[in-house]
Amino acid sequence: MSESTKSDKLSAPELKSAKPEKKEEKKKKPGFFARVGGWFKRWWKELRSEAKKVTWPSFKTVVNNTLLVLAMVLVLGGLIVLVDFALKSGLSLIING
């Protein structure tokens, strides 16, 4: 007998007490913090493994590169000051005649 014919033959009180067949239980999705925690844990693990693959420079190389950057900043800063002074002087000559 099909489900529709069963429910057609039941009276009103029997319909209320008749329980439908259980549907397959849905798997619950993990909570927000469990998902974020899992994501963070996976991200941290990948970060550590990638950091181990990096070829880190020696201390001497770091010092040399730092000094080179500072020297270039000073040189370019000096050039900007000189160009600014020249343009300011030229503009004041034009304005003051």
C-alpha positions as CSV (number, residue, x, y, z in Angstrom):
1,M,0.0,0.0,0.0
2,S,1.4,3.4,-0.9
3,E,1.8,6.3,1.6
4,S,-1.0,8.3,0.2
5,T,-3.6,5.5,0.5
6,K,-2.5,4.9,4.1
7,S,-3.1,8.5,5.1
8,D,-6.5,8.6,3.2
9,K,-7.9,5.7,5.3
10,L,-6.7,7.1,8.7
11,S,-9.1,9.2,10.8
12,A,-8.1,12.7,12.1
13,P,-6.8,11.5,15.5
14,E,-4.9,8.8,13.9
15,L,-3.3,11.2,11.4
16,K,-2.0,13.3,14.3
17,S,-0.5,10.3,16.0
18,A,0.9,8.8,12.8
19,K,4.5,9.8,12.5
20,P,6.0,10.2,9.0
21,E,9.0,8.0,8.3
22,K,12.3,9.4,9.4
23,K,14.1,11.2,6.7
24,E,17.8,10.8,6.4
25,E,19.5,12.9,9.0
26,K,21.4,15.8,7.5
27,K,25.0,16.2,8.5
28,K,25.3,19.3,10.5
29,K,27.8,21.8,9.2
30,P,30.5,22.6,11.8
31,G,30.1,25.8,13.7
32,F,31.6,29.1,12.7
33,F,34.5,28.9,15.2
34,A,35.3,25.3,14.3
35,R,35.5,26.3,10.6
36,V,37.6,29.4,11.2
37,G,39.8,27.4,13.6
38,G,40.3,24.7,11.1
39,W,41.1,27.2,8.4
40,F,43.6,29.0,10.7
41,K,45.3,25.8,11.7
42,R,45.7,24.7,8.0
43,W,47.0,28.2,7.1
44,W,49.5,28.2,9.9
45,K,50.8,24.7,9.0
46,E,51.2,25.8,5.4
47,L,53.0,29.0,6.4
48,R,55.5,27.1,8.5
49,S,56.2,24.6,5.8
50,E,56.7,27.4,3.2
51,A,59.0,29.3,5.6
52,K,61.2,26.3,5.9
53,K,61.8,26.3,2.2
54,V,63.0,30.0,2.1
55,T,66.7,30.6,1.7
56,W,67.4,33.3,4.3
57,P,70.2,35.8,3.6
58,S,73.2,35.9,5.9
59,F,73.6,38.7,8.5
60,K,76.4,40.2,6.4
61,T,74.2,40.3,3.3
62,V,71.4,42.0,5.3
63,V,73.8,44.6,6.7
64,N,75.2,45.3,3.2
65,N,71.8,45.7,1.6
66,T,70.6,47.9,4.5
67,L,73.6,50.2,4.1
68,L,73.1,50.4,0.3
69,V,69.4,51.3,0.8
70,L,70.3,54.1,3.3
71,A,73.0,55.5,1.0
72,M,70.6,55.6,-2.0
73,V,68.0,57.3,0.2
74,L,70.5,60.0,1.1
75,V,71.8,60.5,-2.5
76,L,68.2,60.7,-3.9
77,G,67.2,63.0,-1.0
78,G,70.1,65.3,-1.8
79,L,69.2,65.4,-5.5
80,I,65.6,66.3,-4.7
81,V,66.8,69.1,-2.4
82,L,69.2,70.4,-5.1
83,V,66.5,70.3,-7.8
84,D,64.0,72.0,-5.5
85,F,66.5,74.8,-4.6
86,A,67.3,75.3,-8.3
87,L,63.7,75.5,-9.3
88,K,62.9,77.8,-6.4
89,S,65.8,80.1,-7.3
90,G,64.8,80.2,-11.0
91,L,61.2,80.9,-10.2
92,S,62.2,83.8,-7.8
93,L,64.4,85.3,-10.6
94,I,61.5,85.2,-13.1
95,I,59.0,86.7,-10.6
96,N,61.3,89.4,-9.2
97,G,62.7,90.3,-12.6
